[in-house]
Each structure stands twice: as structure tokens, then as C-alpha cells.
Amino acid sequence: MSSARPWPSLPEEDRWVHELMDERLEATWQTSEQCQARAQELRIEAAETDIKGIRDAALILAERYEEAAAARFASA
């Protein structure tokens, strides 16, 4: 997943979380439309929170769902 903003910095022993999330999105069974809908939900959540960490994480994850949607659409 190359065009999305990088995940927040984590200690080395916790970076597996980022790798696992990226792997799951690449291998997801969700359709392009479902991935795009989830990205939109995450963007709404980000807009509704005052907590910067939650907002940033939701936006980063939304970008990754949008990439997954684009990949699914391109391969269809």
C-alpha cells in the first residue's frame, strides 16, 4: 500500500500490527464497493471526533480501504 500516509510510529515489537492490517486489506474478501463504503464511514468518524489520534488513525485507515477498493476495481 504505497500512496497512503504511513502508519504512526510504533516500537519495533509492535509493528506487526501495521503489517497485519496491510496484509488483511490486501487479502480481504470485501468488494470494491464495501471497501469504499468502509472508507467513507471512517472519514465520517474522523470528522466527528475531537481526539487527534483517533482522527489521524481513522483517516490513515480510510486511505488504505480506498486503495483496497481501487485494487479490487482494477482487477474486476
C-alpha positions in Angstrom: 0.0 0.0 0.0 2.1 2.8 -1.3 0.2 6.1 -1.7 -1.5 6.2 1.8 0.2 8.1 4.6 2.4 6.0 6.7 1.1 4.4 9.8 2.1 6.2 13.1 5.4 5.3 14.6 5.4 2.2 16.8 8.1 0.4 18.8 9.7 -2.3 16.8 8.0 -5.1 18.7 4.5 -3.7 17.9 5.0 -3.0 14.2 3.5 -6.4 13.3 0.1 -4.7 13.8 0.7 -2.4 10.8 1.9 -5.3 8.7 -1.1 -7.5 9.6 -3.6 -4.8 8.8 -2.0 -4.2 5.4 -2.0 -7.9 4.7 -5.6 -8.2 5.7 -6.7 -5.4 3.4 -4.8 -6.9 0.5 -6.4 -10.2 1.0 -9.9 -9.0 2.0 -13.0 -10.7 0.7 -14.8 -7.4 0.6 -15.9 -5.9 -2.7 -14.7 -2.6 -4.0 -18.0 -1.1 -3.0 -17.7 -2.4 0.5 -14.2 -1.2 0.9 -15.2 2.3 -0.4 -18.2 2.4 2.0 -16.0 1.5 4.9 -13.6 4.2 3.9 -16.4 6.7 3.9 -17.6 5.5 7.4 -14.0 6.1 8.7 -13.9 9.6 7.2 -17.2 10.4 8.9 -15.8 9.1 12.2 -12.7 11.2 11.8 -14.7 14.3 11.1 -16.8 13.7 14.2 -14.1 13.3 16.8 -12.0 15.9 18.6 -9.3 13.4 19.5 -6.4 13.9 17.2 -5.0 10.3 17.5 -8.4 8.8 16.7 -8.9 11.2 13.8 -5.5 10.5 12.3 -5.8 6.7 12.6 -9.3 6.8 11.0 -8.0 8.8 8.1 -5.0 6.6 7.6 -7.2 3.5 7.6 -9.7 5.2 5.3 -6.9 5.8 2.8 -5.9 2.1 2.9 -9.5 1.0 2.4 -9.7 3.3 -0.6 -6.5 1.7 -2.0 -8.0 -1.7 -1.5 -11.2 -0.6 -3.3 -9.2 0.7 -6.2 -7.2 -2.5 -6.4 -10.4 -4.6 -6.4 -12.0 -2.4 -9.0 -8.9 -2.6 -11.3 -8.8 -6.4 -11.1 -12.5 -6.8 -11.8 
